[in-house]
């Protein structure tokens, strides 16, 4: 099995290091020959120690890493330039490797592969990380129905038609894509997973120092002001201050975090597991819109693996079907003081359950472990290349 993996995220980005590299290391350990093509940002590429450490990790697993420079500005022209450069890189690596499959993470990477010169027998895996056009409209990048919107939606449709197989993060997204292309048979739901050997619960006797913890970026998808309002209400009932682990401390202050009830920290990705273990529960509120059905936040799996219940709003991917049914958290019904009070009372009751941490951890191990994701990808690779259909149950946000 010879695979070219194309990611528009850099291997040195937090997302790439947590949601690309671990899967590839696992696949390489299973005998898959991999060439990784990533787009690296100058600021991170300049961090020599981190860059060389990543190179050593990949080379130790036999993974060839080809880096392409990422262009952020001008936005549209830079992306078009990157697509051309990425297509050339895929073409060159294909001529060198002779791949059996090209795995494309997201829409831009899939366009690169479609424009590349590939042998006719090479299979293309379209790994859908979200509904890109809906996302751009919802965050105000462009207007629905505009020329750019129509072009991007055409691009998404062409990606889907060209794909020999598709991966989505949620069952809701899979159903939507099946409606767009009913003839597509090789489609799998593989949620964002986490390394459960790194994210672990507190040890016996270790006490929580914080009540709630939020981990990740603020803005765009996550509702900072609403999370602040909820946390300020919770701190009156739950012991301990609220911890915000974010690379955007100024944004945290802007939306209302103050030191009398909250602590803000910016830590390296490797330190996040230790800080999560210091809290009683993880929480996040995300925008609810057309694109949210395709999302399965990484922080959800990280919280569960850390033995933490999760508090989130309704309408995020498949989480409505699992959080309360599995007894691993609380769904907030709205962004009002009444809804917050109800959710906090339910959380306080849930935290009294002595089996809570074990239940959260078990769910992470059985549905959101990177090892399960690696196995699911390997089975799909085999199916696409050999035509043999796998009947095994894949991990997913719903059973």
C-alpha positions in Angstrom: 0.0 0.0 0.0 1.6 3.3 -1.2 -0.2 6.4 -0.2 0.3 10.1 -0.8 -1.4 12.1 2.0 -2.1 15.8 1.2 -2.9 18.3 3.9 -3.4 22.0 3.6 -2.7 22.2 7.3 0.9 22.1 8.3 2.4 19.2 10.2 3.8 21.8 12.6 0.4 23.4 13.2 -1.5 22.2 16.4 -4.2 20.7 14.2 -1.7 18.9 12.0 0.4 17.6 14.9 -2.7 16.2 16.6 -5.0 15.3 13.7 -2.7 14.3 10.9 0.6 13.0 12.2 -0.6 10.4 14.8 -2.8 8.7 12.2 0.1 8.5 9.8 2.5 7.1 12.3 -0.1 4.4 13.1 -0.7 3.6 9.4 3.1 3.5 8.8 3.4 1.0 11.7 0.9 -1.2 9.9 3.0 -1.3 6.8 1.6 1.6 4.7 4.3 3.5 2.7 3.4 7.2 3.1 4.5 10.4 1.5 3.1 13.4 3.4 2.6 16.7 1.6 1.9 19.7 3.9 1.7 23.4 3.7 3.9 25.0 6.3 3.5 28.5 7.7 6.7 30.6 7.8 6.3 31.4 11.5 6.2 27.8 12.5 8.8 26.6 10.0 11.2 29.1 11.6 11.1 27.2 14.9 14.0 25.0 14.1 13.9 22.7 17.1 10.2 21.8 16.6 10.7 21.4 12.8 13.6 19.0 13.2 11.8 17.0 15.9 8.9 16.5 13.6 11.2 15.5 10.8 12.9 12.9 13.1 9.5 11.5 14.1 8.3 11.1 10.6 11.6 9.7 9.2 11.8 7.2 12.1 8.5 5.8 10.8 9.6 5.7 7.2 7.3 8.7 6.2 8.7 11.0 3.5 7.7 14.6 4.3 7.5 17.1 1.6 6.8 20.7 2.7 5.2 23.4 0.6 5.2 27.0 1.6 1.7 28.3 2.7 0.5 31.7 1.4 -2.0 33.5 3.6 -2.2 36.7 1.6 -3.6 37.9 -0.7 -6.3 35.4 0.4 -7.8 34.3 -2.9 -4.6 34.6 -5.0 -2.6 32.9 -2.3 -4.9 30.0 -2.2 -4.9 29.6 -6.0 -1.1 29.8 -5.9 -1.0 27.1 -3.3 -3.3 24.9 -5.3 -1.0 25.1 -8.3 2.0 24.4 -6.1 0.3 21.5 -4.4 -0.9 20.0 -7.6 2.7 20.0 -8.9 4.0 18.5 -5.7 1.4 15.7 -5.9 2.3 15.0 -9.6 6.0 14.9 -8.7 5.6 12.6 -5.7 3.2 10.3 -7.7 5.8 9.9 -10.4 8.4 9.0 -7.8 6.3 6.8 -5.5 3.8 5.1 -7.9 1.0 5.4 -5.3 -2.0 3.2 -5.1 -4.1 5.9 -3.3 -4.1 9.6 -2.7 -5.6 10.7 0.7 -6.8 14.3 0.6 -7.6 16.1 3.9 -10.2 18.7 3.0 -11.5 20.4 -0.1 -8.4 22.4 -1.1 -6.2 19.3 -0.8 -8.7 17.4 -3.0 -8.6 20.0 -5.7 -4.8 19.7 -5.7 -5.1 16.0 -6.3 -7.8 16.4 -9.0 -5.6 18.8 -10.9 -2.5 16.6 -10.6 -1.4 14.1 -13.2 -2.1 10.8 -11.7 -2.2 7.3 -13.2 -5.8 6.2 -13.9 -5.7 3.4 -11.4 -4.8 5.6 -8.4 -7.7 5.9 -6.0 -8.7 9.2 -4.4 -10.0 9.5 -0.8 -11.9 12.7 -0.1 -11.5 13.3 3.7 -14.3 15.9 4.4 -13.4 18.0 7.4 -16.5 20.2 7.2 -18.9 21.9 4.7 -16.4 24.5 3.5 -18.7 26.8 1.5 -21.3 26.8 4.3 -18.6 27.6 6.8 -17.2 30.6 4.8 -20.7 32.1 4.3 -21.5 31.7 8.0 -18.4 33.4 9.2 -18.8 36.2 6.7 -15.9 35.4 4.3 -18.3 35.8 1.4 -22.0 36.1 0.5 -24.2 33.1 -0.2 -24.9 33.1 -4.0 -21.9 35.3 -4.9 -19.6 34.3 -7.7 -17.0 33.0 -5.3 -19.6 31.0 -3.4 -20.8 29.4 -6.6 -17.3 28.5 -7.6 -16.5 26.9 -4.3 -19.8 24.9 -4.2 -18.9 23.7 -7.7 -15.5 22.7 -6.4 -17.1 20.7 -3.6 -19.4 19.0 -6.0 -16.5 18.1 -8.3 -14.5 16.7 -5.4 -17.4 14.5 -4.4 -17.9 13.2 -7.9 -14.2 12.4 -8.4 -13.8 10.7 -5.1 -13.5 6.9 -4.9 -14.1 7.0 -1.2 -15.3 9.6 1.4 -14.6 10.1 5.1 -16.8 12.4 7.2 -16.6 13.3 10.9 -20.3 12.8 11.6 -23.2 10.6 10.6 -25.2 13.8 9.8 -22.6 14.8 7.2 -22.4 11.3 5.7 -26.2 11.3 5.2 -26.0 14.7 3.5 -23.3 13.6 1.1 -25.1 10.4 0.3 -28.1 12.5 -0.8 -25.8 14.5 -3.1 -24.2 11.4 -4.6 -26.4 8.3 -4.0 -24.1 6.0 -6.0 -21.2 6.5 -3.5 -20.7 3.2 -1.6 -17.4 3.7 0.2 -18.2 6.3 2.8 -17.1 6.1 6.5 -17.7 8.1 9.6 -14.4 8.5 11.4 -14.6 11.3 14.1 -11.8 13.4 15.3 -9.9 11.1 17.6 -7.3 11.6 20.2 -4.3 9.8 21.7 -5.8 8.2 24.8 -2.3 7.3 26.0 -1.5 11.0 26.3 -4.9 12.4 27.5 -5.6 10.5 30.8 -7.7 11.0 33.9 -6.5 12.3 37.2 -4.7 9.7 39.4 -6.5 8.4 42.4 -6.4 11.0 45.2 -5.6 13.9 42.9 -8.0 16.7 43.4 -9.4 19.1 40.7 -8.1 22.6 41.0 -10.6 24.2 38.6 -14.3 23.8 38.1 -14.6 24.3 34.3 -11.9 24.2 31.5 -12.1 25.5 28.0 -9.3 24.5 25.6 -8.7 25.9 22.2 -9.0 29.0 20.0 -11.7 31.7 20.6 -13.7 33.4 17.9 -14.9 32.1 14.5 -16.8 29.0 15.6 -16.8 29.3 19.4 -19.1 31.7 21.3 -16.8 33.5 23.7 -19.4 35.9 25.3 -21.9 33.0 25.8 -19.2 30.8 27.3 -18.1 33.6 29.7 -21.7 34.2 30.8 -22.1 30.4 31.5 -18.9 30.2 33.3 -19.6 33.2 35.5 -22.9 31.5 36.5 -21.2 28.2 37.1 -18.5 29.6 39.4 -21.2 30.6 41.8 -22.2 27.0 42.2 -19.3 24.8 41.2 -16.1 24.9 43.3 -12.9 26.3 41.7 -12.3 29.0 39.1 -12.7 28.5 35.3 -9.5 27.8 33.3 -9.2 29.0 29.7 -6.4 27.3 27.8 -6.1 29.4 24.6 -3.5 30.9 22.3 -5.6 34.1 22.3 -5.4 35.6 25.8 -6.3 39.1 24.5 -9.5 37.8 22.9 -10.3 36.0 26.2 -10.0 39.3 28.0 -12.1 41.1 25.3 -15.0 38.8 25.7 -15.1 39.3 29.5 -12.7 37.1 31.4 -11.4 38.6 34.6 -8.9 37.3 37.1 -11.5 37.2 40.0 -13.2 34.1 38.6 -11.1 32.9 35.6 -7.5 32.0 34.8 -6.1 32.4 31.3 -3.1 30.3 30.2 -1.3 29.9 26.9 0.5 26.6 26.9 2.3 24.3 24.4 0.2 21.5 22.9 2.1 18.9 24.8 1.1 20.5 28.1 -2.6 20.6 27.4 -3.3 17.0 28.8 -1.8 17.9 32.2 -3.9 21.0 32.5 -7.1 19.3 31.5 -6.7 16.8 34.3 -6.8 19.7 36.8 -10.4 20.5 36.0 -13.8 18.9 36.9 -15.5 19.3 33.5 -14.7 20.6 30.0 -17.1 23.0 28.2 -17.6 24.7 24.9 -20.3 26.5 23.0 -20.2 26.5 19.2 -22.2 28.3 16.5 -25.2 26.3 15.4 -25.8 26.6 11.7 -25.8 24.6 8.4 -22.1 23.6 8.6 -22.2 22.6 12.3 -23.7 19.2 11.5 -20.4 18.2 9.9 -18.3 19.0 13.0 -16.9 16.8 15.8 -14.6 19.0 17.9 -11.3 17.6 18.9 -11.7 18.9 22.4 -14.7 16.6 22.9 -12.5 13.5 22.6 -9.7 15.0 24.6 -12.1 15.9 27.5 -13.6 12.4 27.6 -10.1 10.7 27.5 -9.2 12.9 30.4 -12.1 11.6 32.4 -14.0 14.9 32.2 -17.7 15.3 31.4 -18.5 17.7 28.6 -20.9 20.6 28.6 -21.9 21.9 25.2 -24.8 23.4 23.3 -27.1 21.5 21.1 -26.7 21.2 17.3 -23.0 20.3 17.0 -22.5 17.3 14.7 -23.8 14.1 16.2 -23.2 15.2 19.8 -26.9 15.6 20.6 -27.2 11.8 20.2 -24.4 10.9 22.5 -23.6 13.3 25.3 -26.6 12.7 27.6 -27.5 9.2 26.3 -24.1 8.0 27.3 -24.1 9.9 30.6 -20.9 11.8 29.8 -22.1 15.3 29.9 -24.8 17.9 29.7 -26.4 19.7 26.7 -27.3 23.3 27.2 -30.7 24.1 25.7 -30.1 27.8 25.0 -28.0 30.9 25.9 -30.1 32.3 28.7 -29.6 32.5 32.4 -32.5 30.0 32.9 -30.9 27.5 30.5 -27.5 28.0 32.2 -28.9 27.4 35.7 -30.6 24.2 34.6 -27.5 22.9 32.9 -25.3 23.8 36.0 -27.7 22.0 38.4 -27.6 18.9 36.1 -23.8 19.1 35.9 -23.5 19.3 39.7 -25.7 16.2 40.1 -23.6 14.4 37.4 -20.4 15.2 39.1 -21.6 13.3 42.2 -21.6 10.0 40.2 -18.6 8.0 41.3 -18.4 6.2 38.0 -18.4 9.3 35.8 -14.7 9.6 35.1 -14.5 5.9 34.2 -17.5 6.2 31.9 -16.1 9.1 30.1 -12.7 7.4 29.7 -14.3 4.2 28.4 -16.2 6.0 25.8 -13.1 7.7 24.6 -11.3 4.4 24.4 -14.1 2.6 22.5 -15.0 5.4 20.0 -12.5 8.2 19.9 -9.1 6.6 20.2 -6.5 7.3 17.5 -5.8 3.5 17.3 -9.5 3.0 16.3 -9.2 5.7 13.7 -6.0 4.2 12.2 -7.7 0.8 11.9 -10.7 2.4 10.2 -8.5 4.2 7.7 -6.5 1.1 7.0 -9.7 -0.9 6.3 -11.0 1.8 4.0 -7.6 2.0 2.2 -7.8 -1.7 1.6 -11.4 -1.5 0.4 -10.6 1.2 -2.1 -7.5 -0.4 -3.5 -8.7 -4.0 -3.7 -12.5 -3.5 -4.0 -13.1 -5.8 -1.0 -15.9 -4.4 1.2 -15.4 -4.2 4.9 -18.4 -4.9 7.1 -16.6 -3.9 10.3 -18.2 -1.2 12.5 -16.3 2.0 12.3 -15.9 4.3 15.3 -18.3 7.3 15.2 -20.1 10.0 17.1 -23.2 7.7 17.0 -23.4 4.0 17.2 
